[in-house]
Amino acid sequence: MALVPTISGVQQVLLGAQAVPANSSEVSASIDGELRYANVFKVAVGPIILCRLGTVEDSPAVTAALAAVFAGGLARLWSWKQAGRPHPVGMVAIGLEVGVVPVILAWRRRFASRSA
């Protein structure tokens, strides 16, 4: 889970809209710049999670990073509603972000209470 946002974020920072599945290189310079800017945050999430794996059960940094991933999934859902169905890769990302992240957060909470 930690490597996926990092790798895709780096790719989208470097390539812009061309890195998006079913890309459209016909986006404005403003949209391309916003896409690259937003992906810097994806690049940041992975290392935060990776650095805290040893203390995952009690790490506020991991909770914040996972909450940001979840919020990103909600933003993708909103985009789906407003702009239309995304590429299948985007649909998988939504499933991971909105479906799997809450399960991980619940597991962390349960794990932390057992450790205490």
N, C-alpha and C positions, 0 to 999 in steps of 0.2 A: 504493500500500500504506500510505503514511503518513497519508493523509487519511481513509481508511475508519474506522480505530479512533477517530480524533479526533472525527469527525462523529457516529458512532454512540454513542460514549461521552458526548458532550455531550447528545445527545438523551435517552439513558437516565438521565443525572444529573438532567435537568430534568423528565422525564416519568415516571420509574420504570418499573414493569411495563407501563404503557400504551404504551411505546415498543418493546416486544419484539414482533416479528412473531407473529401469532396470539396476542396478549397475553391474559393473564388478569388483569384488574384485581381479581380475587378472591384476592389474596395478602395475607398478614398484613403488618402494619406493620414487623415485624422483617425479613421477606424483602425488602420494598420498600427499607428502609434499607440492607440488605446489598448489594442490586443497585446502588443509587446509589453507595454507597461503592466497590464494586469497579470501577465504570465510571470513576471518577476516574483509575485507573491506565491505562485505555485512552486517556483524554484526554491523559495525559502521554507516551505512547509516540510518537504522531504527531509532535509538535514536536521530540522528541529526534532522530528519524530525519531530519526535514526540515532541522534545523540542521546536521546532519553530512553532508549529501549531497556536499559538495565533497571530503570526506576519508573517504568511505564505506568505502574498502578497508582503512583502518587505524584505525577508530574503535571502541574498546571500548564506547562508549555505544551505538552502533548494534548491536553484537553482543549486548549485554545486552538492549536493547529487543526485538530480534527473538527472542531466546531466551524472553523473557517472553510474546511473542505465541504462540510454539510451545507453551509450557507451558499457555497458556490454551486452545489447541486440544486438547491432551491432556485437560484438565479437561472440555471440552465432550464429548469422546468418552466419558469416564467417565460423564458425565450421561446420554448417549444409552443407554449400557448399563444404567444403573440406573433411569432415569426414562422411557425410551422415545424414540422417534424425534422429532427436533426439526423445526421448521418448515423448509421448503426454504431459506430465507435462512440459517438456522443451519447447514444442511448445507454450503452454499457457504462459509460462514465457516470451518467445520472443514477443508474442502478447502484453502482458502488458508493457514490457520494451520499445518496439519500437513503439507501437500503442497508448497506454494510456498515457505514460509519456509526449509526446509532447502536448497532449490535456490538461493535468494538467498544464504544463508550460504556455500554451496559456491562460487558465482560470486564472492563477495567474496574468499574465500580464494585462489581462482585468480587473480583480478585483482590482488590484493596481491602474490602471488609473481611475477607478470609485471612489476609496477612496480619490484620490488626488484632 
